[in-house]
Amino acid sequence: MTIPDDIARYLAAPILSRAEVLALPSPVPAGPGAYGWWFRELPADIHVRGCITRDGLTLLYAGISPKKPPTNGRGPSRQTLRSRIKTHYTGNAEGSTLRRSLGCLLATELGLELRRYGSGTRLHFGAGEQDLSKWMDRNAFVSWLSTPQPWLLEEEIMTELDLPLNLDQNHHNVFHPVLTTARADAVLRARSLPPLPNPGVGGSRIR
């Protein structure tokens, strides 16, 4: 398979760990771009024969920041590569679709349960977000490529690469129904249970 030049640059970008990303000053630029998440240990029984691998790591998820500007008159997103990658590493499952997917897949292994918190509108793993961050510290690494209109690169990435943890634009992936079901089942159970008091912690700390 011949890989387009921009995809080749995206795949060749340096891969950093959680500690490296969260160091001060941050090496992640506060600008637009596309990022990729590489995993040492797989979060589930995923068929990865078609996935890209480097240095013992497997690329399973791609994202961009900011999103494509809306056409309905609303203002564009102010997110950057730095803010979005930090959210994935230190936030919770309400604000990070990657964390929600990982937590649902790792629920049994890590003892996680998606629940409603506070007013009942926010869904995340509570204090378990710290356990998820600990797992990500060991197994989840990230790379990025700065580009002024990352949504254009995203279209190529989703067409050219096998990315089992992506849901949007990825219905053709064989893991899509597995991940969709895992997330839907977790949300359905969470909504059937009463909300809990907000634990006041997210994924920023590692116990």
Secondary structure, 3 states (H helix, E strand, C coil): CCCCHHHHHHHHCCCECHHHHCCCCCCCCCCCEEEEEEECCCCCCCCCCCCCEECCEEEEEEEEECCCCCCCCCCCCCCCHHHHHHHHHHCCCCCCHHHHHHHHHCHHHHCCCCEEECCCCEEECCCHHHHHHHHHHHHEEEEEEECCCHHHHHHHHHHHCCCCCCCCCCCCCCCHHHHHHHHHHHHHHHHHCCCECCCCCCCCCCC
